[in-house]
Structure formats: C-alpha cells, structure tokens
C-alpha cells in the first residue's frame, strides 16, 4: 500500500503565484488540497521536496500538518524536528560560515555569472537569506556550466535545473527581470553530492519505507531523478507540455507516468490513481 508521497511544490503541488488554491493558469482549484486530504485519509505521509529555503518550507509544513520536509534541492532534511545536512563534508561551521557562504567564497557564483552574462542572474528576491544554494534564473546549458566548474577546480559543486518559472506568473522584463524570454529556468548551485533523489532515499530509510510503498511527483529534471528512489514517479502535465525534451527523458524510464492534469490536479490524479490501483491489487 502507498505510505509516502514525495512532492515538489512550485509548478507541481502549487500553481500560479505559488498558491495551493490556484491552478497553472491562475483559476481557483481545490484539487491540490484534495490530494493532501486523500493522503491524510489513507495514512500516507506527505513530504515536500523543494528548492525553497528551510524557513519557508517549515511554514508550509505547519499549514498542511506534516512532519518531514526536504529543502534546497535535497541539501537538508527535517524529520520530526531533527535536521540532517545531506551535503557531504560541506557543512555549516563557525570558522567557515554557512554552506551558502562557503559556496560564495569558492568563486563559483561569480564564475557562472561572468561566463553566462545576459543569460543568468540571481533569482531575487527568492535568492536572499538562503542557507545553502545560490539561486539563479536564466536559460543556459547545465552541462556547460558543470564543465566550466570542473575546469576551475570546483567539481564539488553542480548547477541544477529546477524547472521553468512560468507557473510563478510573468517572466522576463514583464516581471522586472533582466533575463528575457518565455523559457526562463530556476537554477541552484549546490554541493554536487546533494540531490532530491538522495534525500528521498535517506528519508525512506529513516521511516522504513520500501520502494514500492512510495511515489513522487514533480515538474523538473531534478524532480525526475527521484524516479530512481521510488516505485513510481509522476511528471505533471504542465512540465510535459512546456518541455518536450523532459517528456522524452521521462518516457525513457519504466517507472515514470505523465499525468493528464497540471500542477495540483496532476498530484491529485497521481495520488488517487495509485491508491485505487493499490486497493485493486490487494
């Protein structure tokens, strides 16, 4: 039976403007909340897995009444009030400061901003007050960025594509950004050892969940990597519609399904479908 749902927030559980009660296009909906209700009724733990900073996710978890969350793309895990850093040897310390400070001191952020000038910028104001990741927005090749970091002796860092920003509302100059175009992505510069997939697997071990007892939902390439840790992964329809290459990557994985609905409605579809199939096979 289903015991855990690992779900991304922006562009997945929540819709336009980061609202649980609005869909991808901004219309009012209760389907995201109904997905949470279905999990509560079935005794399924909901674990938010997001790129957001810890403080903001903690408030979300209080609102939905859950006990665990994964923040800053798997760099940190909080379960029952206990924090685990999943960033390898790169941890906060009085001497070196926060992980964010250590990444800044490496020169990695300045290297990327210089190399991709006009294509990458800090994702203000959401890039502020972070503990780990340097958060950018733009349109570039992650492979090129990682190769550049490796050449500079910064292979302990990686740039992660956390999906298109369209679900947040206007992008480019319409939102007051320097980066233009409709395909503006969110990127996180994090320790290479950290990932959403690793954090999900860590939480599953803590809880004693088996692979077939867990599903995940998301809208980005980093989310798609969670498929390696769970029984099935659901790519929400808005991601499939806006990124054909991501859809092709998803279809190449045996345990990935694509929802017929966008954002919260897609999560509701994933939860209800999985619960129905579980009961039918019981």
ABEGO torsion letter per residue (X at the ends): XBABBBBBBBGBABBBGGBAABBAAGBBBAAAAAAAAAAAAAGBBBBBBBABBAAAAAAAAAAAGBABBBBGGGABBBBGGBBBBAAEABBBBAAAEBAAAAAAAAGAAAAAAAAABGABBBBOAAABGBAABBBBBEBBBAAAAAAAAAAAGAAABBBBBAEBAAAAEBBEAAAGBABBEABBBBBBBBBAABBAAAAAAAAAAAAGBBAAABBBBBABAAAAAAAAABABBBBBAAAAAABAAAAAAAAABAABBBBABBEAAAAAAAAAAAAAAAAAAX
